[in-house]
Amino acid sequence: MSQLVEPALEPAKDPFDALAQEDPLVAALSDIVKSLKPGDKLPTERELTKQLAVGRTALRDRLGVLEGLGILERRPGSGTYVQEFNPASVSMALNLGISSAQLPLKALESVRIALERQAAMEAATSADPVLVAYMHRALDLMASAQDQATRDEADRQFHQALLRSASNPALTFFADAIAGVLTQDVKTRSSQALAGEGSQSSTEFFLDAHREIHEAILARDPERAMAAVNHHFIRLEPAH
């Protein structure tokens, strides 16, 4: 079966506002970046030091921070350019932050559930039928899966399709960032839950947990769709 071709996403707006609030120089640079578009070139370092009245060392330090976040790209001999912000950059920062703060993954799982619940509500209200069809194709892939790796991929595709069907790029952006942190944890929990089903077909169990969401969205029932997301995650909790 062919893999899903996922719709392109719009870049999220103002990805580093929180950082800008903590650092006046980053805030000033963010104003300059926001006046440009992806692919545009920033003024030279000499021009920026004059415009912002700062030293070159401080400027280069902040440019390095924004480059590390994936907002800027510095090309030797050419200059510094604005990039489209990528959720993978946020995911990397989250991984580092979680390691240093010892933040439990369970807390992030709650955020993911909240994002998917909101996406299900919005999808049931005004989903594009073409985007909802991607969810059905992911269900077909689940039904035909012969191994755990294929089932995991079908699961990923289903949830990406759910988020995209809401037509809310902000939801998808932040969900993608969190997914990068939770991927292995989600796979482990799903495998444990499936293994605990005993005589029940693991494929049917896995399918049923997703079909409820798809059917509620097709029925244009926001309340039922949100409840189905809650039920989905409850069913995939491993038995104690």
N, C-alpha and C positions, 0 to 999 in steps of 0.2 A: 504494500500500500504506500502511496506517495506521502511524503511528509507535508505538513501544513506550511503554507507560505504566509507568514504573519504580516499583517498590515503595518506599514511604517508609522512611527510615532512622531508627534510634534515634540520639539524640545520643551522641557519644563521651564517656567519663568522664574527669574530671580533665585537661582540655586544657591547663592552664597550670601543672602541677606543677613543670616545670623552671624556669620564670620565678620561681615562688614560692620555690624553694630559693635563688635568688640575691639575693632582696630580702625582708627580714623584714616590711616593711609590706605588700608584695604577698601574702606568705604569710598575714598576718593577715586581709587582705581576702578571700583565697581561702577561708578557713575560713567567713567570713560568707556568701559567695556559695554555697558548697556546702551550707549549711544551708537554702538557699532553692531554689525551682524556677523554670523559665522563666516570665517574666511577673510574678514577685514584685518588690516594690519594696524597695530598700535603705533603711536608716535615713537620716535627713538628714545632711548634711555636719557640722552642729553636733554631732549625736549621735555620729557616727563619730569626730570629733576627740577627743571626751571618752573614748569607749570605747577608742580605740587610743592615746591620749595622744600625738598628733602634731599638727603645725601644719596649717592649712588648705591652705597652698601645697603641702606634700608630699602631702597626701591627694588634692588635685585632680590632681596630676601622675600618681599611680598610678591613679586612676580613669580618666584619659585614656589610659593605657597599656592598661588592660583594655577600654576602649571601642574603642580602635584594633584590638584583637584580635577584636572581635566578641562579647565576653563580656558586656559591659554596654551599655546604651543610656541616655544622659542626655537627658531631655526637659525643655526650658526651661519653668519654671513648674510642673512636675509632680514631677520627681525622677529618680532613677536606677533602672533596672530590669534584671533579669537576662534575658539572651537565650539561646536555644539556640545552641550553638557551631556555626559553619558552616565546613566545610573550605575554602571560598573565602577565609576570613580567613587560614588557614594558608598557602594558596597564595600570597596576596599577600605575606605575610611571607617566604616562601621565595624569591620572585622578588627581593625587596630584598636578602636575605641572600646569594643566589647572585651577584648583581651586585657586591656589595661584597667578597665573599670570592673571587670568580673561581673558583667551584666548577664543575668540568666537568659537563656534563649527563650524560655517560656514567656517572658515579657514581650519579646518581639513577635512570638506566635500570636499573641493577643492583638497586636497591631495589624498583622497580616489578616486575621479573621475580620477585624473591623473594616479594613480596606475592601475585602472581597464581599462583605455583607453590603457595603455601600454600593459597590459596583453592581451587585445583583439587583438591588433596588432600582438603580438608574437604568440598567439594561431592561428590566421588566417594564419600565415606564416608557422608554423611547429607543429601544435597541434597533439597530440596522439589521434587517433579516439576513443580509449577507454575512455580517460579523457573527451573528448567532449560529449560522451554519457551520462556522469553524468549530464550535463546541460539539456539534453533532459528529463532525468528522473525527474529532478527538475521541468521542465515545466509540466510534467504529474501530479506531485503532486499539482502544482498550479491549474491546470484545474479541479482537483477533490476536491479541498479544499472547505469545508463547513463552515469554520469559520476563523476569523482573525488570530488566533494563528497558525493554519495550514498553512495559506498563508504566514505569517511571516517566518515560518520555511522553507517553499519552497523557499522563497526569499533568505534566508541565504544560503541554499544549492546551489542555482543557482550561486550566486556570488562567493562562495568558489570554485565551479567547474570551473567557468570562470578563476579564478586566478590560479588554479592548472593546467588547460589545457595549460597554457603558459609554463609549465615546468621550471619555474624560481623560485626557493625557496626563493630568496630574496624578490621578489614581494609579495609572499604569506605571508612571515613572517611579513613584515611591515604593510600589509593590515590587517592581523589578529590583530596586536597590536592596530591599529586605530579603527578597528571594535568594540573592547571592550569598547572604549569610546563612539562611535557613535550609538551603538545598539538601545538605547531607542529613540534617536533623529530621526534615520532613520525610526523606526516603527511609530512614531508620524507623520512625514511628509507623509509617504505612506498612512496612514489612512486618513489624511486630504485630500490628493489628490483624493483618491478613493471616499470619501464622496462627493466631489465636482463634480463628474461625472453625477449626476442626473439620467436621464433615461438610460444612457449607462450602460451596464452590467459592474460592477466593476471587475468581474473575467476576462472578455475579455480585459478590459483596462489594467489590471495588466499583463496579458499574453502578449499582444501586445508589451508592453514596454520591454519585455525580449526576445520575439521571434526574433525581429530584430537583436539582438546581436548574437543569436545562428545561425540564417540563414546566417549572414555575415561571421561567422567563418567557417561554413560548405562550403561556396562558396569560401573560401580561398582568401578573399578580405580584406586586412589589412585596407585600407582607409575607406571602408564601415563599417568595424567592429568598428573602432574608432568613426566614426560619430554616429553609433548606440548607443554606450555607452553615448555619449553626449546627444543624443535625449532621451534616457532612463531617465536620471536624470532631464532633462528639463520637461518631461511629468509628472514626479512625484513631481514637485514643486507645493505646494498648491496654489490655485487661490487666488488672493487678491481682 
